[in-house]
Amino acid sequence: MIHSASFWHSPRLRRAARLGLIASLVALVLAQPAFAQLDISSKATTAVNAIKNGVKFILVVAVLGSGVLAAFGRMSWTTVGQVLIGSIIAGLATEVVDALYQV
C-alpha cells in the first residue's frame, strides 16, 4: 500500500495531477457557452449542467487513473474500490438531492 506522504513525491505524478486539474477546469469552462439574452433560470440550469459535466469528467479520470495505477502496482485494489464507491456517491449526489426536494 502506498502512503500518502510518499505518493506525491513523484514529479511525474504531481505533473499528471496538475495536468488533470487544468484539463478539468478547461472542460468546465468550455462546456457550455454563456448567452447574455437568456433569463436567469436558463442561466442557472446551464451553470448546473456545466458543473455536472465537470464533476463527471473528474470522476471518470479518478476511476480510470486509480485503475491504471493499481494495474501497475502503484496503488492497492482496496483503494481503487474506495475511489469507485466515492465516485458513485458523488455522481449520485445531485439525483438524491433532486429526489428529496422535488415538489
PDB file as gemmi writes it, atoms N, CA and C in Angstrom:
CRYST1    1.000    1.000    1.000  90.00  90.00  90.00 P 1                      
ATOM      1  N   MET A   1       0.849  -1.175   0.000  1.00  0.00           N  
ATOM      2  CA  MET A   1       0.000   0.000   0.000  1.00  0.00           C  
ATOM      3  C   MET A   1       0.894   1.238   0.000  1.00  0.00           C  
ATOM      4  N   ILE A   2       0.498   2.241  -0.694  1.00  0.00           N  
ATOM      5  CA  ILE A   2       1.277   3.469  -0.823  1.00  0.00           C  
ATOM      6  C   ILE A   2       0.807   4.451   0.235  1.00  0.00           C  
ATOM      7  N   HIS A   3       1.766   5.013   0.959  1.00  0.00           N  
ATOM      8  CA  HIS A   3       1.426   6.017   1.955  1.00  0.00           C  
ATOM      9  C   HIS A   3       1.235   7.357   1.261  1.00  0.00           C  
ATOM     10  N   SER A   4       0.334   8.162   1.816  1.00  0.00           N  
ATOM     11  CA  SER A   4       0.007   9.422   1.147  1.00  0.00           C  
ATOM     12  C   SER A   4       1.203  10.369   1.089  1.00  0.00           C  
ATOM     13  N   ALA A   5       2.114  10.289   2.066  1.00  0.00           N  
ATOM     14  CA  ALA A   5       3.268  11.195   2.054  1.00  0.00           C  
ATOM     15  C   ALA A   5       4.215  10.870   0.909  1.00  0.00           C  
ATOM     16  N   SER A   6       4.480   9.583   0.674  1.00  0.00           N  
ATOM     17  CA  SER A   6       5.406   9.215  -0.387  1.00  0.00           C  
ATOM     18  C   SER A   6       4.729   9.173  -1.750  1.00  0.00           C  
ATOM     19  N   PHE A   7       3.414   9.118  -1.755  1.00  0.00           N  
ATOM     20  CA  PHE A   7       2.670   9.011  -3.007  1.00  0.00           C  
ATOM     21  C   PHE A   7       2.876  10.228  -3.894  1.00  0.00           C  
ATOM     22  N   TRP A   8       2.908  11.442  -3.320  1.00  0.00           N  
ATOM     23  CA  TRP A   8       3.009  12.670  -4.100  1.00  0.00           C  
ATOM     24  C   TRP A   8       4.448  13.129  -4.306  1.00  0.00           C  
ATOM     25  N   HIS A   9       5.433  12.339  -3.895  1.00  0.00           N  
ATOM     26  CA  HIS A   9       6.826  12.732  -4.096  1.00  0.00           C  
ATOM     27  C   HIS A   9       7.280  12.518  -5.535  1.00  0.00           C  
ATOM     28  N   SER A  10       6.545  11.760  -6.288  1.00  0.00           N  
ATOM     29  CA  SER A  10       6.897  11.506  -7.678  1.00  0.00           C  
ATOM     30  C   SER A  10       6.598  12.749  -8.521  1.00  0.00           C  
ATOM     31  N   PRO A  11       7.605  13.318  -9.194  1.00  0.00           N  
ATOM     32  CA  PRO A  11       7.354  14.508 -10.012  1.00  0.00           C  
ATOM     33  C   PRO A  11       6.394  14.228 -11.167  1.00  0.00           C  
ATOM     34  N   ARG A  12       6.439  13.030 -11.724  1.00  0.00           N  
ATOM     35  CA  ARG A  12       5.541  12.695 -12.822  1.00  0.00           C  
ATOM     36  C   ARG A  12       4.091  12.667 -12.350  1.00  0.00           C  
ATOM     37  N   LEU A  13       3.882  12.118 -11.171  1.00  0.00           N  
ATOM     38  CA  LEU A  13       2.523  12.030 -10.643  1.00  0.00           C  
ATOM     39  C   LEU A  13       1.974  13.412 -10.309  1.00  0.00           C  
ATOM     40  N   ARG A  14       2.809  14.273  -9.740  1.00  0.00           N  
ATOM     41  CA  ARG A  14       2.371  15.645  -9.456  1.00  0.00           C  
ATOM     42  C   ARG A  14       2.058  16.376 -10.750  1.00  0.00           C  
ATOM     43  N   ARG A  15       2.872  16.187 -11.763  1.00  0.00           N  
ATOM     44  CA  ARG A  15       2.656  16.828 -13.052  1.00  0.00           C  
ATOM     45  C   ARG A  15       1.358  16.310 -13.683  1.00  0.00           C  
ATOM     46  N   ALA A  16       1.125  15.013 -13.597  1.00  0.00           N  
ATOM     47  CA  ALA A  16      -0.103  14.440 -14.146  1.00  0.00           C  
ATOM     48  C   ALA A  16      -1.327  14.953 -13.396  1.00  0.00           C  
ATOM     49  N   ALA A  17      -1.210  15.105 -12.083  1.00  0.00           N  
ATOM     50  CA  ALA A  17      -2.333  15.634 -11.292  1.00  0.00           C  
ATOM     51  C   ALA A  17      -2.618  17.081 -11.673  1.00  0.00           C  
ATOM     52  N   ARG A  18      -1.566  17.885 -11.842  1.00  0.00           N  
ATOM     53  CA  ARG A  18      -1.760  19.282 -12.257  1.00  0.00           C  
ATOM     54  C   ARG A  18      -2.382  19.347 -13.642  1.00  0.00           C  
ATOM     55  N   LEU A  19      -1.905  18.507 -14.550  1.00  0.00           N  
ATOM     56  CA  LEU A  19      -2.447  18.486 -15.905  1.00  0.00           C  
ATOM     57  C   LEU A  19      -3.916  18.075 -15.896  1.00  0.00           C  
ATOM     58  N   GLY A  20      -4.260  17.091 -15.078  1.00  0.00           N  
ATOM     59  CA  GLY A  20      -5.656  16.670 -14.965  1.00  0.00           C  
ATOM     60  C   GLY A  20      -6.539  17.763 -14.407  1.00  0.00           C  
ATOM     61  N   LEU A  21      -6.022  18.495 -13.422  1.00  0.00           N  
ATOM     62  CA  LEU A  21      -6.785  19.593 -12.846  1.00  0.00           C  
ATOM     63  C   LEU A  21      -7.003  20.706 -13.867  1.00  0.00           C  
ATOM     64  N   ILE A  22      -5.964  21.049 -14.602  1.00  0.00           N  
ATOM     65  CA  ILE A  22      -6.078  22.087 -15.623  1.00  0.00           C  
ATOM     66  C   ILE A  22      -7.042  21.643 -16.723  1.00  0.00           C  
ATOM     67  N   ALA A  23      -6.943  20.384 -17.144  1.00  0.00           N  
ATOM     68  CA  ALA A  23      -7.836  19.875 -18.195  1.00  0.00           C  
ATOM     69  C   ALA A  23      -9.285  19.890 -17.736  1.00  0.00           C  
ATOM     70  N   SER A  24      -9.521  19.530 -16.475  1.00  0.00           N  
ATOM     71  CA  SER A  24     -10.901  19.534 -15.986  1.00  0.00           C  
ATOM     72  C   SER A  24     -11.442  20.949 -15.870  1.00  0.00           C  
ATOM     73  N   LEU A  25     -10.610  21.897 -15.482  1.00  0.00           N  
ATOM     74  CA  LEU A  25     -11.059  23.286 -15.413  1.00  0.00           C  
ATOM     75  C   LEU A  25     -11.361  23.839 -16.801  1.00  0.00           C  
ATOM     76  N   VAL A  26     -10.528  23.505 -17.776  1.00  0.00           N  
ATOM     77  CA  VAL A  26     -10.774  23.946 -19.146  1.00  0.00           C  
ATOM     78  C   VAL A  26     -12.068  23.326 -19.667  1.00  0.00           C  
ATOM     79  N   ALA A  27     -12.278  22.043 -19.383  1.00  0.00           N  
ATOM     80  CA  ALA A  27     -13.507  21.381 -19.826  1.00  0.00           C  
ATOM     81  C   ALA A  27     -14.727  22.005 -19.164  1.00  0.00           C  
ATOM     82  N   LEU A  28     -14.573  22.384 -17.906  1.00  0.00           N  
ATOM     83  CA  LEU A  28     -15.680  23.014 -17.193  1.00  0.00           C  
ATOM     84  C   LEU A  28     -16.013  24.377 -17.783  1.00  0.00           C  
ATOM     85  N   VAL A  29     -14.982  25.154 -18.110  1.00  0.00           N  
ATOM     86  CA  VAL A  29     -15.203  26.497 -18.653  1.00  0.00           C  
ATOM     87  C   VAL A  29     -15.760  26.431 -20.073  1.00  0.00           C  
ATOM     88  N   LEU A  30     -15.268  25.521 -20.873  1.00  0.00           N  
ATOM     89  CA  LEU A  30     -15.681  25.453 -22.277  1.00  0.00           C  
ATOM     90  C   LEU A  30     -16.900  24.567 -22.513  1.00  0.00           C  
ATOM     91  N   ALA A  31     -17.450  23.968 -21.448  1.00  0.00           N  
ATOM     92  CA  ALA A  31     -18.549  23.021 -21.623  1.00  0.00           C  
ATOM     93  C   ALA A  31     -19.784  23.680 -22.224  1.00  0.00           C  
ATOM     94  N   GLN A  32     -20.180  24.809 -21.698  1.00  0.00           N  
ATOM     95  CA  GLN A  32     -21.382  25.487 -22.179  1.00  0.00           C  
ATOM     96  C   GLN A  32     -21.079  26.973 -22.331  1.00  0.00           C  
ATOM     97  N   PRO A  33     -21.237  27.529 -23.517  1.00  0.00           N  
ATOM     98  CA  PRO A  33     -21.029  28.974 -23.656  1.00  0.00           C  
ATOM     99  C   PRO A  33     -22.173  29.743 -23.012  1.00  0.00           C  
ATOM    100  N   ALA A  34     -21.866  30.894 -22.446  1.00  0.00           N  
ATOM    101  CA  ALA A  34     -22.888  31.728 -21.805  1.00  0.00           C  
ATOM    102  C   ALA A  34     -23.534  32.627 -22.843  1.00  0.00           C  
ATOM    103  N   PHE A  35     -24.843  32.716 -22.786  1.00  0.00           N  
ATOM    104  CA  PHE A  35     -25.588  33.582 -23.688  1.00  0.00           C  
ATOM    105  C   PHE A  35     -26.216  34.701 -22.870  1.00  0.00           C  
ATOM    106  N   ALA A  36     -25.966  35.958 -23.251  1.00  0.00           N  
ATOM    107  CA  ALA A  36     -26.439  37.112 -22.491  1.00  0.00           C  
ATOM    108  C   ALA A  36     -27.949  37.293 -22.582  1.00  0.00           C  
ATOM    109  N   GLN A  37     -28.595  36.827 -23.633  1.00  0.00           N  
ATOM    110  CA  GLN A  37     -30.018  37.074 -23.806  1.00  0.00           C  
ATOM    111  C   GLN A  37     -30.901  36.092 -23.033  1.00  0.00           C  
ATOM    112  N   LEU A  38     -30.340  35.079 -22.373  1.00  0.00           N  
ATOM    113  CA  LEU A  38     -31.139  34.101 -21.647  1.00  0.00           C  
ATOM    114  C   LEU A  38     -31.550  34.635 -20.283  1.00  0.00           C  
ATOM    115  N   ASP A  39     -32.694  34.161 -19.790  1.00  0.00           N  
ATOM    116  CA  ASP A  39     -33.138  34.587 -18.467  1.00  0.00           C  
ATOM    117  C   ASP A  39     -32.348  33.853 -17.381  1.00  0.00           C  
ATOM    118  N   ILE A  40     -32.559  34.239 -16.122  1.00  0.00           N  
ATOM    119  CA  ILE A  40     -31.752  33.716 -15.019  1.00  0.00           C  
ATOM    120  C   ILE A  40     -31.987  32.224 -14.799  1.00  0.00           C  
ATOM    121  N   SER A  41     -33.194  31.752 -15.046  1.00  0.00           N  
ATOM    122  CA  SER A  41     -33.496  30.333 -14.843  1.00  0.00           C  
ATOM    123  C   SER A  41     -32.693  29.453 -15.799  1.00  0.00           C  
ATOM    124  N   SER A  42     -32.655  29.831 -17.051  1.00  0.00           N  
ATOM    125  CA  SER A  42     -31.899  29.026 -18.008  1.00  0.00           C  
ATOM    126  C   SER A  42     -30.392  29.183 -17.797  1.00  0.00           C  
ATOM    127  N   LYS A  43     -29.964  30.355 -17.313  1.00  0.00           N  
ATOM    128  CA  LYS A  43     -28.546  30.522 -16.980  1.00  0.00           C  
ATOM    129  C   LYS A  43     -28.159  29.619 -15.822  1.00  0.00           C  
ATOM    130  N   ALA A  44     -29.049  29.530 -14.826  1.00  0.00           N  
ATOM    131  CA  ALA A  44     -28.776  28.663 -13.680  1.00  0.00           C  
ATOM    132  C   ALA A  44     -28.728  27.197 -14.111  1.00  0.00           C  
ATOM    133  N   THR A  45     -29.652  26.808 -14.974  1.00  0.00           N  
ATOM    134  CA  THR A  45     -29.656  25.430 -15.480  1.00  0.00           C  
ATOM    135  C   THR A  45     -28.396  25.144 -16.272  1.00  0.00           C  
ATOM    136  N   THR A  46     -27.978  26.086 -17.073  1.00  0.00           N  
ATOM    137  CA  THR A  46     -26.744  25.928 -17.845  1.00  0.00           C  
ATOM    138  C   THR A  46     -25.537  25.804 -16.925  1.00  0.00           C  
ATOM    139  N   ALA A  47     -25.504  26.622 -15.869  1.00  0.00           N  
ATOM    140  CA  ALA A  47     -24.386  26.558 -14.921  1.00  0.00           C  
ATOM    141  C   ALA A  47     -24.358  25.223 -14.187  1.00  0.00           C  
ATOM    142  N   VAL A  48     -25.515  24.752 -13.757  1.00  0.00           N  
ATOM    143  CA  VAL A  48     -25.579  23.461 -13.055  1.00  0.00           C  
ATOM    144  C   VAL A  48     -25.154  22.334 -13.991  1.00  0.00           C  
ATOM    145  N   ASN A  49     -25.604  22.375 -15.229  1.00  0.00           N  
ATOM    146  CA  ASN A  49     -25.202  21.340 -16.189  1.00  0.00           C  
ATOM    147  C   ASN A  49     -23.700  21.375 -16.457  1.00  0.00           C  
ATOM    148  N   ALA A  50     -23.117  22.566 -16.526  1.00  0.00           N  
ATOM    149  CA  ALA A  50     -21.668  22.670 -16.734  1.00  0.00           C  
ATOM    150  C   ALA A  50     -20.914  22.100 -15.543  1.00  0.00           C  
ATOM    151  N   ILE A  51     -21.401  22.371 -14.335  1.00  0.00           N  
ATOM    152  CA  ILE A  51     -20.754  21.819 -13.143  1.00  0.00           C  
ATOM    153  C   ILE A  51     -20.889  20.303 -13.118  1.00  0.00           C  
ATOM    154  N   LYS A  52     -22.077  19.795 -13.466  1.00  0.00           N  
ATOM    155  CA  LYS A  52     -22.270  18.341 -13.512  1.00  0.00           C  
ATOM    156  C   LYS A  52     -21.323  17.689 -14.520  1.00  0.00           C  
ATOM    157  N   ASN A  53     -21.153  18.325 -15.679  1.00  0.00           N  
ATOM    158  CA  ASN A  53     -20.234  17.783 -16.688  1.00  0.00           C  
ATOM    159  C   ASN A  53     -18.796  17.784 -16.184  1.00  0.00           C  
ATOM    160  N   GLY A  54     -18.403  18.858 -15.497  1.00  0.00           N  
ATOM    161  CA  GLY A  54     -17.056  18.924 -14.940  1.00  0.00           C  
ATOM    162  C   GLY A  54     -16.825  17.864 -13.877  1.00  0.00           C  
ATOM    163  N   VAL A  55     -17.797  17.680 -13.000  1.00  0.00           N  
ATOM    164  CA  VAL A  55     -17.685  16.664 -11.945  1.00  0.00           C  
ATOM    165  C   VAL A  55     -17.642  15.271 -12.566  1.00  0.00           C  
ATOM    166  N   LYS A  56     -18.464  15.046 -13.578  1.00  0.00           N  
ATOM    167  CA  LYS A  56     -18.463  13.745 -14.257  1.00  0.00           C  
ATOM    168  C   LYS A  56     -17.094  13.455 -14.870  1.00  0.00           C  
ATOM    169  N   PHE A  57     -16.499  14.454 -15.497  1.00  0.00           N  
ATOM    170  CA  PHE A  57     -15.168  14.291 -16.089  1.00  0.00           C  
ATOM    171  C   PHE A  57     -14.133  13.951 -15.015  1.00  0.00           C  
ATOM    172  N   ILE A  58     -14.189  14.659 -13.883  1.00  0.00           N  
ATOM    173  CA  ILE A  58     -13.247  14.409 -12.789  1.00  0.00           C  
ATOM    174  C   ILE A  58     -13.426  13.000 -12.238  1.00  0.00           C  
ATOM    175  N   LEU A  59     -14.667  12.553 -12.090  1.00  0.00           N  
ATOM    176  CA  LEU A  59     -14.922  11.211 -11.566  1.00  0.00           C  
ATOM    177  C   LEU A  59     -14.428  10.134 -12.525  1.00  0.00           C  
ATOM    178  N   VAL A  60     -14.625  10.346 -13.805  1.00  0.00           N  
ATOM    179  CA  VAL A  60     -14.135   9.369 -14.792  1.00  0.00           C  
ATOM    180  C   VAL A  60     -12.612   9.288 -14.743  1.00  0.00           C  
ATOM    181  N   VAL A  61     -11.957  10.432 -14.653  1.00  0.00           N  
ATOM    182  CA  VAL A  61     -10.492  10.441 -14.578  1.00  0.00           C  
ATOM    183  C   VAL A  61     -10.014   9.773 -13.286  1.00  0.00           C  
ATOM    184  N   ALA A  62     -10.721  10.006 -12.178  1.00  0.00           N  
ATOM    185  CA  ALA A  62     -10.333   9.403 -10.902  1.00  0.00           C  
ATOM    186  C   ALA A  62     -10.435   7.880 -10.953  1.00  0.00           C  
ATOM    187  N   VAL A  63     -11.540   7.377 -11.473  1.00  0.00           N  
ATOM    188  CA  VAL A  63     -11.725   5.921 -11.533  1.00  0.00           C  
ATOM    189  C   VAL A  63     -10.742   5.297 -12.516  1.00  0.00           C  
ATOM    190  N   LEU A  64     -10.603   5.919 -13.671  1.00  0.00           N  
ATOM    191  CA  LEU A  64      -9.685   5.392 -14.679  1.00  0.00           C  
ATOM    192  C   LEU A  64      -8.235   5.441 -14.189  1.00  0.00           C  
ATOM    193  N   GLY A  65      -7.861   6.574 -13.608  1.00  0.00           N  
ATOM    194  CA  GLY A  65      -6.486   6.718 -13.116  1.00  0.00           C  
ATOM    195  C   GLY A  65      -6.163   5.761 -11.990  1.00  0.00           C  
ATOM    196  N   SER A  66      -7.094   5.581 -11.058  1.00  0.00           N  
ATOM    197  CA  SER A  66      -6.814   4.660  -9.952  1.00  0.00           C  
ATOM    198  C   SER A  66      -6.740   3.218 -10.457  1.00  0.00           C  
ATOM    199  N   GLY A  67      -7.562   2.868 -11.444  1.00  0.00           N  
ATOM    200  CA  GLY A  67      -7.477   1.526 -12.014  1.00  0.00           C  
ATOM    201  C   GLY A  67      -6.146   1.274 -12.707  1.00  0.00           C  
ATOM    202  N   VAL A  68      -5.670   2.269 -13.424  1.00  0.00           N  
ATOM    203  CA  VAL A  68      -4.372   2.137 -14.101  1.00  0.00           C  
ATOM    204  C   VAL A  68      -3.241   2.041 -13.079  1.00  0.00           C  
ATOM    205  N   LEU A  69      -3.301   2.895 -12.042  1.00  0.00           N  
ATOM    206  CA  LEU A  69      -2.269   2.835 -11.002  1.00  0.00           C  
ATOM    207  C   LEU A  69      -2.262   1.481 -10.308  1.00  0.00           C  
ATOM    208  N   ALA A  70      -3.426   0.916 -10.042  1.00  0.00           N  
ATOM    209  CA  ALA A  70      -3.491  -0.396  -9.394  1.00  0.00           C  
ATOM    210  C   ALA A  70      -2.989  -1.489 -10.334  1.00  0.00           C  
ATOM    211  N   ALA A  71      -3.275  -1.366 -11.613  1.00  0.00           N  
ATOM    212  CA  ALA A  71      -2.815  -2.367 -12.580  1.00  0.00           C  
ATOM    213  C   ALA A  71      -1.292  -2.409 -12.648  1.00  0.00           C  
ATOM    214  N   PHE A  72      -0.652  -1.263 -12.447  1.00  0.00           N  
ATOM    215  CA  PHE A  72       0.807  -1.218 -12.472  1.00  0.00           C  
ATOM    216  C   PHE A  72       1.413  -1.363 -11.082  1.00  0.00           C  
ATOM    217  N   GLY A  73       0.597  -1.673 -10.085  1.00  0.00           N  
ATOM    218  CA  GLY A  73       1.108  -1.939  -8.744  1.00  0.00           C  
ATOM    219  C   GLY A  73       1.454  -0.711  -7.934  1.00  0.00           C  
ATOM    220  N   ARG A  74       0.995   0.453  -8.349  1.00  0.00           N  
ATOM    221  CA  ARG A  74       1.303   1.682  -7.635  1.00  0.00           C  
ATOM    222  C   ARG A  74       0.242   2.039  -6.595  1.00  0.00           C  
ATOM    223  N   MET A  75      -0.882   1.306  -6.609  1.00  0.00           N  
ATOM    224  CA  MET A  75      -1.977   1.561  -5.678  1.00  0.00           C  
ATOM    225  C   MET A  75      -2.647   0.227  -5.388  1.00  0.00           C  
ATOM    226  N   SER A  76      -3.160   0.066  -4.169  1.00  0.00           N  
ATOM    227  CA  SER A  76      -3.826  -1.199  -3.846  1.00  0.00           C  
ATOM    228  C   SER A  76      -5.231  -1.213  -4.442  1.00  0.00           C  
ATOM    229  N   TRP A  77      -5.719  -2.411  -4.699  1.00  0.00           N  
ATOM    230  CA  TRP A  77      -7.054  -2.551  -5.265  1.00  0.00           C  
ATOM    231  C   TRP A  77      -8.122  -2.147  -4.255  1.00  0.00           C  
ATOM    232  N   THR A  78      -7.800  -2.215  -2.976  1.00  0.00           N  
ATOM    233  CA  THR A  78      -8.732  -1.739  -1.946  1.00  0.00           C  
ATOM    234  C   THR A  78      -8.974  -0.249  -2.110  1.00  0.00           C  
ATOM    235  N   THR A  79      -7.921   0.490  -2.380  1.00  0.00           N  
ATOM    236  CA  THR A  79      -8.051   1.930  -2.590  1.00  0.00           C  
ATOM    237  C   THR A  79      -8.860   2.223  -3.849  1.00  0.00           C  
ATOM    238  N   VAL A  80      -8.689   1.406  -4.877  1.00  0.00           N  
ATOM    239  CA  VAL A  80      -9.479   1.574  -6.096  1.00  0.00           C  
ATOM    240  C   VAL A  80     -10.960   1.382  -5.787  1.00  0.00           C  
ATOM    241  N   GLY A  81     -11.277   0.404  -4.958  1.00  0.00           N  
ATOM    242  CA  GLY A  81     -12.657   0.188  -4.543  1.00  0.00           C  
ATOM    243  C   GLY A  81     -13.211   1.382  -3.788  1.00  0.00           C  
ATOM    244  N   GLN A  82     -12.383   1.980  -2.923  1.00  0.00           N  
ATOM    245  CA  GLN A  82     -12.812   3.160  -2.186  1.00  0.00           C  
ATOM    246  C   GLN A  82     -13.043   4.337  -3.130  1.00  0.00           C  
ATOM    247  N   VAL A  83     -12.174   4.501  -4.108  1.00  0.00           N  
ATOM    248  CA  VAL A  83     -12.349   5.567  -5.102  1.00  0.00           C  
ATOM    249  C   VAL A  83     -13.627   5.330  -5.897  1.00  0.00           C  
ATOM    250  N   LEU A  84     -13.879   4.084  -6.266  1.00  0.00           N  
ATOM    251  CA  LEU A  84     -15.076   3.746  -7.035  1.00  0.00           C  
ATOM    252  C   LEU A  84     -16.343   4.027  -6.229  1.00  0.00           C  
ATOM    253  N   ILE A  85     -16.364   3.626  -4.970  1.00  0.00           N  
ATOM    254  CA  ILE A  85     -17.532   3.881  -4.122  1.00  0.00           C  
ATOM    255  C   ILE A  85     -17.722   5.381  -3.920  1.00  0.00           C  
ATOM    256  N   GLY A  86     -16.651   6.105  -3.675  1.00  0.00           N  
ATOM    257  CA  GLY A  86     -16.750   7.561  -3.532  1.00  0.00           C  
ATOM    258  C   GLY A  86     -17.240   8.231  -4.804  1.00  0.00           C  
ATOM    259  N   SER A  87     -16.816   7.735  -5.940  1.00  0.00           N  
ATOM    260  CA  SER A  87     -17.260   8.300  -7.217  1.00  0.00           C  
ATOM    261  C   SER A  87     -18.741   8.033  -7.454  1.00  0.00           C  
ATOM    262  N   ILE A  88     -19.196   6.859  -7.072  1.00  0.00           N  
ATOM    263  CA  ILE A  88     -20.621   6.543  -7.218  1.00  0.00           C  
ATOM    264  C   ILE A  88     -21.446   7.457  -6.329  1.00  0.00           C  
ATOM    265  N   ILE A  89     -21.004   7.651  -5.093  1.00  0.00           N  
ATOM    266  CA  ILE A  89     -21.730   8.531  -4.173  1.00  0.00           C  
ATOM    267  C   ILE A  89     -21.728   9.964  -4.692  1.00  0.00           C  
ATOM    268  N   ALA A  90     -20.583  10.441  -5.153  1.00  0.00           N  
ATOM    269  CA  ALA A  90     -20.510  11.812  -5.669  1.00  0.00           C  
ATOM    270  C   ALA A  90     -21.344  11.974  -6.932  1.00  0.00           C  
ATOM    271  N   GLY A  91     -21.355  10.975  -7.781  1.00  0.00           N  
ATOM    272  CA  GLY A  91     -22.130  11.044  -9.012  1.00  0.00           C  
ATOM    273  C   GLY A  91     -23.630  11.019  -8.770  1.00  0.00           C  
ATOM    274  N   LEU A  92     -24.061  10.356  -7.708  1.00  0.00           N  
ATOM    275  CA  LEU A  92     -25.488  10.270  -7.405  1.00  0.00           C  
ATOM    276  C   LEU A  92     -25.982  11.374  -6.483  1.00  0.00           C  
ATOM    277  N   ALA A  93     -25.084  12.214  -6.006  1.00  0.00           N  
ATOM    278  CA  ALA A  93     -25.455  13.240  -5.030  1.00  0.00           C  
ATOM    279  C   ALA A  93     -26.538  14.171  -5.566  1.00  0.00           C  
ATOM    280  N   THR A  94     -26.404  14.628  -6.787  1.00  0.00           N  
ATOM    281  CA  THR A  94     -27.403  15.556  -7.330  1.00  0.00           C  
ATOM    282  C   THR A  94     -28.752  14.879  -7.511  1.00  0.00           C  
ATOM    283  N   GLU A  95     -28.755  13.605  -7.882  1.00  0.00           N  
ATOM    284  CA  GLU A  95     -30.012  12.882  -8.050  1.00  0.00           C  
ATOM    285  C   GLU A  95     -30.720  12.701  -6.715  1.00  0.00           C  
ATOM    286  N   VAL A  96     -29.950  12.430  -5.662  1.00  0.00           N  
ATOM    287  CA  VAL A  96     -30.538  12.266  -4.334  1.00  0.00           C  
ATOM    288  C   VAL A  96     -31.137  13.584  -3.858  1.00  0.00           C  
ATOM    289  N   VAL A  97     -30.415  14.680  -4.036  1.00  0.00           N  
ATOM    290  CA  VAL A  97     -30.922  15.988  -3.620  1.00  0.00           C  
ATOM    291  C   VAL A  97     -32.166  16.353  -4.414  1.00  0.00           C  
ATOM    292  N   ASP A  98     -32.155  16.095  -5.725  1.00  0.00           N  
ATOM    293  CA  ASP A  98     -33.341  16.372  -6.543  1.00  0.00           C  
ATOM    294  C   ASP A  98     -34.538  15.553  -6.072  1.00  0.00           C  
ATOM    295  N   ALA A  99     -34.304  14.293  -5.729  1.00  0.00           N  
ATOM    296  CA  ALA A  99     -35.399  13.432  -5.275  1.00  0.00           C  
ATOM    297  C   ALA A  99     -35.939  13.899  -3.925  1.00  0.00           C  
ATOM    298  N   LEU A 100     -35.076  14.370  -3.059  1.00  0.00           N  
ATOM    299  CA  LEU A 100     -35.521  14.823  -1.727  1.00  0.00           C  
ATOM    300  C   LEU A 100     -36.304  16.130  -1.778  1.00  0.00           C  
ATOM    301  N   TYR A 101     -35.930  17.022  -2.670  1.00  0.00           N  
ATOM    302  CA  TYR A 101     -36.523  18.365  -2.676  1.00  0.00           C  
ATOM    303  C   TYR A 101     -37.446  18.604  -3.850  1.00  0.00           C  
ATOM    304  N   GLN A 102     -37.900  17.556  -4.517  1.00  0.00           N  
ATOM    305  CA  GLN A 102     -38.831  17.712  -5.623  1.00  0.00           C  
ATOM    306  C   GLN A 102     -40.222  18.013  -5.082  1.00  0.00           C  
ATOM    307  N   VAL A 103     -40.860  18.989  -5.666  1.00  0.00           N  
ATOM    308  CA  VAL A 103     -42.207  19.362  -5.208  1.00  0.00           C  
ATOM    309  C   VAL A 103     -43.235  18.918  -6.207  1.00  0.00           C  
TER     310      VAL A 103                                                      
END                                                                             
